[in-house]
Amino acid sequence: MNSIWMIFIVDHDRDFPNFFPIAAYSSQEKALNKLESLPKNHNYQLFEIPIDDFFGVITNNREICSGMGNLYHEHFHYLDGDS
């Protein structure tokens, strides 16, 4: 296994950070099956997170940014007006 599939719930009514991990799966299929069963009164994001790999972005002034680099992600928007 080279990666895990993480589901995050997205809450646009909160200040940053407004997304939180709620599940981790060993395959995209398992994660998508779970997403289908989750309540549609929230928005979600699905990330493929590599294992044993650094995917952060370090700037010249030695700060680590939370850039997503080459991470695969999908948005699942069920609420109107959210992007």
C-alpha positions in Angstrom: 0.0 0.0 0.0 1.5 3.3 -1.1 -1.2 5.6 0.1 -4.4 5.9 2.1 -7.7 7.6 1.2 -8.8 10.2 3.7 -12.3 11.7 4.0 -12.5 15.2 5.4 -15.7 17.0 6.4 -15.9 20.7 5.4 -17.7 23.2 7.6 -17.8 26.6 5.8 -19.4 28.2 8.9 -16.2 27.8 11.0 -13.0 29.8 10.8 -9.9 28.2 9.3 -9.2 25.4 9.6 -12.7 24.5 8.5 -12.1 20.9 7.4 -11.4 17.9 9.6 -10.5 14.2 8.9 -13.3 11.8 9.7 -12.2 8.5 8.0 -9.2 6.7 6.4 -9.4 3.8 4.0 -6.9 1.5 2.2 -8.6 2.0 -1.2 -10.5 4.7 -3.2 -13.4 2.3 -3.7 -13.9 1.8 0.1 -13.7 5.6 0.7 -16.2 6.3 -2.1 -18.6 3.7 -0.7 -18.5 5.5 2.6 -19.0 8.9 1.0 -22.2 7.6 -0.6 -23.6 6.8 2.8 -22.7 10.0 4.6 -25.3 12.7 5.4 -25.8 15.1 2.6 -26.1 18.1 5.0 -22.3 18.5 4.9 -19.6 18.9 2.2 -16.7 16.5 2.0 -13.3 16.2 0.4 -11.5 13.0 -0.5 -7.7 13.0 -0.5 -5.2 10.3 -1.5 -2.4 10.7 1.0 0.9 9.1 0.2 2.6 7.0 2.8 6.3 7.5 3.6 6.4 10.6 1.4 6.9 14.3 2.2 4.3 16.4 0.3 4.7 19.7 2.0 6.0 22.9 0.4 8.9 24.7 2.2 9.5 28.3 1.2 12.8 30.1 1.1 12.2 31.8 4.5 12.0 28.3 6.1 8.2 28.3 6.5 6.2 25.2 5.8 3.1 26.0 3.7 0.1 23.8 3.6 0.1 23.5 -0.1 -1.3 20.4 -1.6 1.4 19.8 -4.1 0.6 16.8 -6.2 -2.0 15.3 -3.8 -5.1 13.9 -5.5 -8.3 15.3 -4.1 -12.0 15.5 -5.0 -14.7 17.8 -3.6 -18.2 16.5 -2.8 -20.5 19.5 -2.5 -24.0 18.8 -1.3 -24.9 22.2 0.2 -26.2 25.0 -2.1 -24.0 28.0 -2.3 -20.8 26.4 -1.0 -17.8 26.1 -3.2 
